[in-house]
């Protein structure tokens, strides 16, 4: 009888709480009804299903949530969506469910049904949420400063280190202009010391591309036994934009695009973190990154860029995120996991002190950045793996035309789909103009003096004299008069 009475009292108190929430929304001109959907634990958390009355917009529920939380002095008050349904998670008691350590030590941590499992955080019911980087195969963490995205990266890295041996996962970490990853400095999983400058970053990415090309040629049985490589780049846009040389910046972006496009075939996973991941800022095709972790954003259009939908601009910060991927197509609201800096350092130290089998570890030799002054074009060709003579022949051929296209290159040089990447390289070398619809691209140099100096030097190194280069321009008028005659017939 006492238990029944206690349940009735709890239900009455819950109904009163729901009425207060409805009343406060009404004060803001927002008309709703609430139905108790779920009780978590010993009334530690309530999940109300929310229905909008006619004339009420869904966005108003999120817009007024912080005001109502403060007015009612509720430790937890968070609207969230599941499918087409709208809910509010409410707690009258202090509730902070974000412990990374609890997730890593939990028996719920998926060890067998995922390739590269890592901890995301907790949903609004307090349940642990994990994801599989191995199936993504790349991920993006995005959000404003202090929104929690760097902490999210730490959770990913720690999850991989704790749950995977060195012969299962190797890490490459970029921490240019920040110190968010200094705790991992002695980690045994690192293939290279933490990257702190752009010159080293270019060298490391180049080495990673070479490893990808090597792995792609291996038999499946051999590749299967190699460790996965996870490359994490914090503040990615800053890394790209801080490279003063336009060609080096383009080269780095091209290499990363290559890794995003083909890395999954070589067990290589890219994780990029940034504040505003537009194609213009990223300089890569973000369409190849299907897993998105969106933290609090400053503006609505930032959320659209990250998720393809609004919502991230309404997040309260402090690690709250919206997560979606190819396996989770509808974004879900999560409280990101957290571990203090002291505990992170202690855990990494404990891992480093353990014995490790390094027989299959992928290593990138360190380089003296003061001596890293490789010619831009030399580096360009060695990275792409395309024949140098072939490409310089295409350059000289292009200088003798007013415009070119990938189809023309395919026909002239008997190559397949590689022609598209060659066109991209000619654009990066300032030989042709940017893409415009499906039209052939205009050749930019009109005379010898217009050719970039590094391109002339490249042609000279491959036995093309200044006279031969000038001859290419001299043949341009006759060539195109002939083309026009043909097209007019």
C-alpha positions in Angstrom: 0.0 0.0 0.0 2.8 2.4 0.9 4.5 1.6 -2.5 1.2 2.4 -4.3 0.8 5.6 -2.4 4.4 6.6 -3.2 3.8 5.9 -6.9 0.7 8.1 -6.8 2.6 10.9 -5.2 5.4 10.7 -7.8 2.8 10.7 -10.6 1.1 13.8 -9.1 4.4 15.6 -8.8 5.3 14.7 -12.4 1.9 16.0 -13.6 2.6 19.3 -11.7 6.0 19.5 -13.3 4.4 19.0 -16.7 1.8 21.7 -16.0 4.5 24.2 -15.0 6.4 23.5 -18.2 3.3 24.0 -20.3 2.4 27.2 -18.5 5.8 28.7 -18.9 5.8 27.9 -22.6 2.4 29.6 -22.8 3.9 32.7 -21.3 6.2 32.8 -24.3 3.3 32.3 -26.7 4.1 28.7 -27.3 1.1 26.3 -27.1 1.9 22.6 -26.4 0.7 19.5 -24.5 3.0 17.1 -22.6 2.5 13.4 -22.0 4.8 11.5 -19.7 6.6 9.0 -21.9 9.3 7.5 -19.7 10.7 7.6 -16.2 14.5 6.9 -15.9 15.8 5.3 -12.7 14.3 6.3 -9.4 12.6 9.4 -10.9 16.0 10.8 -11.7 14.9 11.8 -15.2 11.6 12.2 -17.0 11.0 12.0 -20.7 7.9 13.9 -21.9 6.5 13.5 -25.3 5.5 16.9 -26.7 2.7 17.8 -29.1 2.5 21.1 -30.8 -0.9 22.9 -30.9 -2.0 24.6 -34.1 0.1 27.7 -34.9 3.1 26.6 -32.8 6.4 26.1 -34.6 8.8 23.4 -33.6 11.8 25.8 -33.5 10.1 27.8 -30.7 10.4 24.8 -28.4 14.2 24.9 -28.7 14.4 28.8 -28.7 12.7 29.1 -25.4 14.2 26.0 -23.7 17.0 27.9 -21.9 14.6 30.6 -20.5 12.2 27.9 -19.1 15.1 25.9 -17.6 16.3 29.0 -15.7 12.7 30.0 -14.7 12.0 26.6 -13.2 15.6 26.1 -12.0 15.9 22.7 -13.5 19.3 21.0 -13.8 18.3 19.3 -17.0 15.8 20.6 -19.5 16.5 19.6 -23.1 14.2 19.2 -26.0 15.3 16.6 -28.6 13.9 14.7 -31.6 13.7 11.0 -32.4 12.4 10.5 -35.9 9.4 12.7 -36.3 8.6 12.8 -32.6 9.6 15.6 -30.2 10.5 15.0 -26.6 11.8 16.9 -23.6 14.2 15.4 -21.1 13.7 16.9 -17.6 15.3 16.4 -14.2 14.8 18.1 -10.9 18.0 16.7 -9.5 21.6 17.5 -10.6 22.4 15.0 -13.3 25.6 15.0 -15.3 26.0 11.8 -17.3 29.1 12.3 -19.3 31.9 10.1 -17.8 34.2 8.7 -20.5 35.9 6.5 -17.9 32.5 4.9 -17.1 32.0 4.2 -20.8 35.5 2.7 -21.4 35.2 0.4 -18.4 31.7 -0.6 -19.0 30.8 -4.2 -20.1 28.5 -2.5 -22.6 31.5 -1.3 -24.6 31.2 -3.1 -27.9 34.2 -5.3 -28.4 33.1 -7.9 -31.0 30.5 -6.4 -33.3 32.5 -3.2 -34.3 35.8 -2.8 -36.0 37.0 0.4 -34.4 34.5 1.2 -31.6 34.7 4.5 -29.8 32.7 6.4 -27.2 30.5 9.2 -28.3 28.5 10.0 -25.1 25.1 9.6 -23.5 21.6 10.1 -25.0 18.8 11.9 -23.3 17.8 8.7 -21.5 21.2 8.4 -20.0 22.2 5.4 -22.2 25.7 5.1 -23.5 26.2 5.6 -27.2 29.1 4.1 -29.2 30.0 4.3 -32.9 32.3 2.4 -35.3 35.0 4.5 -37.1 35.8 1.4 -39.1 32.5 1.5 -40.9 32.2 5.3 -41.3 35.1 5.3 -42.6 35.9 9.1 -42.0 34.5 11.5 -39.5 34.1 15.3 -39.0 33.9 17.1 -35.7 32.6 20.6 -36.1 31.4 23.5 -33.8 32.3 26.8 -32.4 35.3 27.5 -30.0 34.7 25.9 -26.6 31.8 23.9 -27.8 33.4 20.5 -27.0 34.7 19.3 -30.3 38.3 19.0 -29.1 37.2 17.0 -26.1 35.2 14.8 -28.5 38.5 14.1 -30.4 40.1 13.2 -27.1 37.3 10.7 -26.4 37.8 9.1 -29.9 41.6 8.8 -29.5 41.4 7.4 -25.9 38.8 4.9 -27.0 41.0 3.6 -29.7 44.1 3.5 -27.5 42.4 1.7 -24.6 40.5 -0.8 -26.7 43.0 -1.5 -29.5 46.6 -2.8 -29.5 49.4 -1.1 -31.4 49.2 -3.8 -34.0 45.5 -3.1 -34.5 45.5 0.8 -34.6 48.1 3.4 -35.3 47.5 7.1 -34.8 48.7 10.3 -36.6 47.7 13.4 -34.7 47.8 17.0 -35.9 47.8 19.7 -33.2 49.0 22.8 -35.2 48.5 26.0 -33.2 47.0 24.4 -30.1 47.9 22.1 -27.3 44.8 20.0 -27.1 46.6 16.7 -27.8 49.8 17.2 -25.8 48.7 14.4 -23.4 49.3 11.9 -26.1 52.9 12.8 -26.7 54.2 9.5 -25.4 51.5 7.2 -26.7 52.8 3.9 -28.2 50.2 4.0 -31.0 51.7 7.1 -32.6 53.2 6.6 -36.1 55.0 10.0 -35.8 55.4 12.5 -33.1 52.4 14.9 -32.8 52.5 17.3 -35.8 52.9 20.9 -34.6 53.7 22.8 -37.8 52.5 22.9 -41.4 55.8 21.9 -42.9 55.9 18.7 -40.9 52.2 18.2 -41.7 52.8 18.3 -45.5 55.6 15.7 -45.0 53.5 13.4 -42.9 50.4 13.6 -45.2 52.7 12.9 -48.2 54.1 9.8 -46.3 50.5 8.7 -45.5 49.5 8.9 -49.2 52.5 6.8 -50.2 51.5 4.2 -47.6 48.0 4.2 -49.0 49.3 3.6 -52.5 51.4 0.7 -51.2 48.6 -0.9 -49.2 46.1 -0.7 -52.1 48.4 -2.9 -54.2 48.6 -5.6 -51.4 46.6 -8.8 -51.3 43.5 -8.7 -49.1 45.0 -11.3 -46.7 48.1 -9.2 -46.2 46.2 -6.0 -45.8 43.9 -7.6 -43.3 46.8 -8.2 -40.9 48.0 -4.6 -41.0 46.9 -2.0 -38.4 44.3 0.6 -39.3 45.7 4.1 -39.5 43.6 6.9 -38.0 44.8 10.4 -38.9 43.2 13.1 -36.6 43.6 16.8 -37.6 42.3 19.4 -35.1 41.6 22.9 -36.5 41.9 21.6 -40.0 40.9 24.9 -41.7 43.6 26.7 -39.8 46.2 24.1 -41.0 45.2 24.7 -44.6 44.9 28.5 -44.5 48.2 29.0 -42.6 50.2 27.6 -45.6 51.4 30.8 -47.3 52.3 29.1 -50.6 49.1 28.6 -52.7 50.5 25.6 -54.5 51.6 23.9 -51.3 48.2 24.5 -49.8 46.5 23.1 -52.9 48.9 20.1 -52.9 48.0 19.3 -49.3 44.3 19.6 -50.0 44.6 17.4 -53.0 46.5 14.7 -50.9 43.8 14.8 -48.2 41.1 14.6 -50.8 42.8 11.5 -52.2 42.9 10.0 -48.7 39.2 10.7 -48.2 38.3 9.2 -51.5 40.5 6.0 -51.5 41.7 5.6 -47.9 39.0 3.1 -47.0 40.6 0.6 -49.4 43.8 0.8 -47.3 42.4 0.8 -43.8 43.1 4.6 -43.4 40.6 6.8 -41.7 40.6 10.6 -41.6 39.1 12.6 -38.8 38.9 16.3 -39.4 37.8 18.9 -36.8 37.0 22.5 -37.7 34.6 25.4 -36.9 33.2 26.1 -40.4 33.5 23.1 -42.8 32.4 24.7 -46.0 33.9 23.4 -49.3 35.6 26.8 -49.8 37.3 26.6 -46.4 38.1 22.9 -46.4 39.3 22.8 -50.0 38.3 19.1 -50.1 35.1 17.3 -51.0 33.4 16.9 -47.6 30.8 14.6 -49.2 33.3 11.8 -48.6 32.9 12.3 -44.9 29.5 10.8 -44.0 29.9 10.8 -40.2 29.3 14.2 -38.6 29.5 15.2 -35.0 28.0 18.7 -34.8 28.6 20.7 -31.6 27.2 24.1 -30.7 27.4 26.5 -33.8 27.2 30.2 -33.9 24.8 30.4 -36.8 22.0 28.3 -38.5 23.9 28.1 -41.8 26.9 26.5 -40.0 24.5 23.7 -38.8 23.2 23.3 -42.4 26.8 23.0 -43.7 27.7 20.3 -41.1 24.6 18.3 -40.8 22.5 19.2 -43.8 19.9 20.5 -41.4 19.4 23.0 -38.6 19.7 22.3 -34.9 23.3 22.6 -33.9 22.9 26.4 -33.5 20.5 25.7 -30.7 22.8 23.4 -28.7 23.7 24.6 -25.2 27.4 23.9 -25.5 29.4 22.0 -22.9 29.8 19.0 -25.1 26.2 18.7 -26.3 26.2 17.4 -29.9 24.1 16.1 -32.8 25.4 13.0 -34.4 24.6 11.4 -37.7 26.2 8.9 -40.1 25.4 6.5 -42.9 24.3 4.0 -40.3 22.5 6.7 -38.2 20.9 8.9 -40.9 18.7 10.8 -38.5 20.6 13.1 -36.2 20.5 12.2 -32.5 21.1 14.5 -29.5 23.9 13.4 -27.2 25.8 14.7 -24.3 29.4 14.1 -25.3 31.7 12.1 -23.0 34.3 13.8 -20.9 37.5 13.0 -18.9 39.6 15.6 -17.1 43.0 16.5 -18.4 44.7 15.0 -15.4 43.0 11.6 -15.9 43.8 11.7 -19.7 47.5 12.1 -18.9 47.4 9.4 -16.3 45.6 6.9 -18.6 48.0 7.6 -21.5 51.0 7.2 -19.1 49.6 3.8 -17.9 49.1 2.6 -21.5 52.7 3.7 -22.5 54.1 1.8 -19.5 52.6 -1.5 -20.7 54.5 -3.9 -23.0 53.5 -3.6 -26.7 54.1 -5.7 -29.8 55.4 -3.2 -32.4 56.1 -5.7 -35.2 53.4 -4.4 -37.5 53.4 -0.7 -36.5 53.4 1.8 -39.3 56.2 4.4 -38.7 57.0 7.7 -40.4 60.6 8.8 -40.0 61.1 12.2 -38.5 62.4 14.9 -40.8 64.4 18.1 -40.1 61.9 20.8 -41.1 64.7 23.3 -41.6 65.9 21.1 -44.5 62.4 20.5 -45.8 62.5 22.9 -48.7 61.6 20.5 -51.5 60.7 22.1 -54.8 56.9 22.5 -55.0 56.6 20.8 -58.3 59.0 18.0 -57.4 56.9 17.2 -54.3 53.7 17.6 -56.4 54.7 14.8 -58.8 56.2 12.4 -56.3 53.0 12.5 -54.3 50.6 11.8 -57.1 52.5 8.9 -58.5 51.9 10.0 -62.1 54.6 9.9 -64.6 56.6 13.1 -64.8 57.3 13.0 -68.5 53.6 12.4 -69.3 52.5 15.4 -67.3 55.1 17.8 -68.6 54.1 16.7 -72.1 50.5 17.5 -71.3 51.6 20.9 -70.0 53.4 21.8 -73.2 50.4 20.5 -75.3 48.0 22.7 -73.2 50.1 25.8 -73.7 49.5 25.5 -77.4 45.7 25.6 -77.0 43.2 28.2 -76.0 41.1 25.8 -73.9 41.2 22.1 -72.9 39.0 19.5 -71.3 39.4 16.1 -69.7 37.9 14.4 -72.8 40.5 16.1 -75.0 43.3 14.9 -72.8 41.9 11.3 -72.8 41.8 11.3 -76.6 45.2 13.0 -77.1 47.2 11.0 -74.5 45.2 7.7 -74.5 44.4 7.8 -70.8 41.2 7.0 -68.9 39.7 8.6 -65.8 43.1 9.9 -64.7 42.5 12.8 -67.1 40.2 14.5 -64.6 42.9 14.5 -61.9 45.4 15.9 -64.4 43.0 18.8 -65.2 42.8 19.5 -61.5 46.6 19.6 -61.3 46.8 22.0 -64.3 44.4 24.3 -62.5 46.5 24.2 -59.3 49.6 25.1 -61.3 47.8 28.2 -62.7 47.8 26.8 -66.3 44.1 26.7 -66.8 41.1 28.6 -65.3 38.6 27.3 -62.8 35.7 25.1 -63.8 32.7 26.8 -65.4 29.6 24.6 -65.9 30.7 21.8 -68.3 32.7 24.1 -70.6 36.3 23.4 -71.6 38.7 25.3 -69.3 40.5 28.3 -70.6 44.3 28.1 -70.8 45.6 31.1 -68.8 49.1 31.8 -70.2 48.7 33.7 -73.5 52.4 34.1 -74.1 55.7 32.8 -72.8 55.9 35.5 -70.2 52.6 34.4 -68.6 53.9 30.9 -67.7 54.6 30.6 -64.0 58.3 30.5 -63.3 58.1 27.1 -61.5 56.4 25.6 -64.4 59.1 26.8 -66.8 61.7 25.4 -64.4 59.9 22.1 -64.4 59.8 22.0 -68.2 63.4 22.9 -68.4 64.3 20.0 -66.0 62.6 17.6 -68.4 64.6 18.8 -71.5 62.1 21.3 -72.9 64.0 24.5 -73.9 62.6 28.0 -73.9 62.5 27.9 -77.7 60.2 24.8 -77.6 57.9 26.4 -75.0 57.7 29.6 -77.2 57.0 27.5 -80.2 53.9 26.0 -78.4 52.4 29.5 -78.2 53.4 30.3 -81.8 51.3 27.3 -83.0 48.2 28.4 -81.0 46.7 30.8 -83.6 47.1 28.4 -86.5 45.7 25.5 -84.4 42.6 27.3 -83.4 41.9 28.8 -86.8 42.0 25.2 -88.0 39.6 24.1 -85.2 37.2 26.9 -86.1 37.2 26.0 -89.8 36.4 22.4 -88.9 33.6 23.4 -86.5 32.1 25.7 -89.1 32.0 23.1 -91.8 
